[in-house]
Amino acid sequence: MGVELNIVRELATVCVTASELAAIENLLKGELKKPAFVEQFDKMAGAIGECYAVTTAMVQPWLDMTNETEFCEKFAAAHADYKATYLSITNRPRVASEQAYQDYMTLRENKDTQTVYPLLKRTFARLDEFIDKWITNDAWLAMSIENHLKMLHRFLNEVAELKQKDPADAFIIFQAAMTALRPFYALLENLEGAGGMTRGVAALNEFESVKTNSAS
């Protein structure tokens, strides 16, 4: 099939960005505890966290299929749902990134961000580079998530085609890919629950609730 490596690579890249954001958050909040700064940082981190929440929400249904019986019973319906929704979902990280950039610009207006204290100055430089490369100008985070979801779509299509001919082999291939994804998913899920990024999970849950109510 040849797409598994790309799926895992893109998810690993997303995990690295979440780890970097968490490290920056821990350093800054360890030194700057003023409510106004923390509130604005959490607002920015929450918008970025929505990117991670989208990623985990799209991957989780596949990881939940842990045996061949579940795979045979649930794959077709889950695949149909993924095909119907993934294109609309892939745009959400870009929208969230745009909001995160606006929140970052507001954060940068806070006088505490203009510090000359070496530790904070260096950490704010890390934040600036993170926003520049991954959130706004190059938007590598949104691009990595889009690539991950598109490659996952391609992989699922190939599994669905093989499943019609040989369900047992299709499950073996599917399970191997999910096994490779699972450690990165777990890491991303753990990082989502840290600090300001939890707001992103709440935002995605609200979106999913509205989508479900609209469909019904």
N, C-alpha and C positions, 0 to 999 in steps of 0.2 A: 504493500500500500504506500509506504514511503512518506506519509504525512505525520506519523506519530512523533517524530523528533521535533518537528516544527511546533506541534501543539504543546509539547512539554517545554520547549525552549521559551516560547512566548509567555507561558504561565510562570516559569522561573524568573523571567525578566520582570514581570509584574510584582512578584514576591520581593525581589531585590529593592524595588522602589518603595514598597510598603515598609520594609525594614529600615531603609534610609530615612523615611519620614518619621517613623517611630523613634529612631535615634535622635534626630533633630528635636523632636518634641520633648523627649526626656531631658535633653541638655538645656533647652531654653526654659522649660517650666521648672527645672531644678534651680535656676538662678533668678528667673523673673516670675514673681507670684502675684503681681497686681491683677485684680479682677478684670479690668478693662482689657489688658493684654491677653490674659488667658482666654477670655470669652471670644475675642476676635481670632485668636489662633485656632481655637476649637471650631469656629465657624468655617475657617479655611480648610482645616483638616477634615471636617465633616463632609465638605463638598468633594474633596479628593477621595475620602472614604467611600463615597457612593460609587466611584469607579471600581473599587475592590469588591463592594457588595454586589454589583452587577455581575462581576466575574464569577464569584462563588455561587451566586444563585443560578447561573446558567450551567455550571459544572455539576452541582450537587446531585441532580436527578440521576445522572449517569453513574456516579460513584455509589449511589444507593442500590444499584443492581449488582449484588454481590455473589449471586449464584446463577446457574444456567436456567433454572425454573423461572426466576424473576426476570431474567433477560428475555426469555421467550414470551412471557406474559405481558411485560410492560414496555418493551423496546419500541414496538410499532407506534403505540399511542404517544409515547414521549418524543419519538422522532418526528411525528406529524406536528406536534405542538412546537418543537424547536424550529422546524422549517417555517412554520406560520409566524413566529415571533422574533427570530433572532435578528433579522434585518432592522426591525424597529428598535431593538434593544441595543444594537451596536453603536447607535448614535448617542446614547445616553452618557457614555464617558466623555465625549467631546463637550456636551452641554454642561456636565458637571465640572469639567476642567475650566471652561469659560467662567463659571461662577467662582471657582476656586481662585482664579487669577484676580478677579475683582476683589475678593475677600483678602487676598495677599496684598494688593495695592493699598487697601484700607489699613491693614496691619502695619505696613511699612511707614504709614503716617504717624504711628505711635512713636513718641520721642525715645522710648526705651530701646528701639531698634537702631538708634544712631550711636550706640555705646562704643567706647574705645577699649573697653575691657577685653583683653585678648581672647579669652574663651568664648565670650558671646559674639565678638566680632567675627571670629572664625566660623562659628555656628551659623550666624546669619548669612555669611558668604556661602555656606553649604546650602542653606535654604534658597538663596537667590539662584544658585546654579540648578538646583532641583526644579524650581519653578520654571526657569528659562528653558531647560532641556526637555523636561518631562511633561510639563503642564501647558505652557503657552506657545512659544515660538516654534519649537520642533514637535511638540505634542507627542512625544514618544510613548507616553503611558497610554493614551487613547489609541494610538496606532498599534501598540502591542496587544491591547485587549481586542481590538477589531481583528487583527491577524489571528489571534488565538481562537476567537469564535468562528471565524470563517474557515480556518483549518479544521476545527472540530466539526463543523457542518459537512465539510468534504469527507472527513473520516467516517462520520455517521452514515452518509450516503453510501459509501463503499461497504460498510458493515451491513447495511440494510440489503444491499444487492446480494452479498454473499450469504446472508441469512436465508434468503429464499432457496438457495441451492444446498447449503450445508449449515444448519443452525449451530451444530456443535463447533465447527471450525470458526464460525463467526463469533461465537462467544469467547473462544480462546483468544482470538485477536483483540476483541473488545476488552476483555479482562486484563490482558497484558498492558494495553494503553492506560486503562484506569489505574492499574497498580503503579505505573510510572507517574501519573498525575497526583495521586493521593497525598504524598508527603508535601508537595507544594501547596495543595489545597489546604491541608491542615495548618501549615505555616501561615498562609494568608488569612485563614479564618481566625487564628489566634491573634494576629496583628490587628485585624478589624476591630476586635474587642478592646483595643488599647486606646485610652485617652480620647482625644477629639474625634478620632475616626469612627466612633460608635454612632455619631450623628448621621453618617452616610448610610449605615445599616437601617436606621429608622426611616430615612428618606426613601430608601428602596422599598421597605415594607409598606409605607404609605402608598407608594406608586402601585405596587402589586395589588393592594387592597382596592384601590380605585379601578384598576384594570379588571379585577375579578367581578366587582359590582357592576361595571359597565357591561361585561360579557353576559351576566345573568339577567 
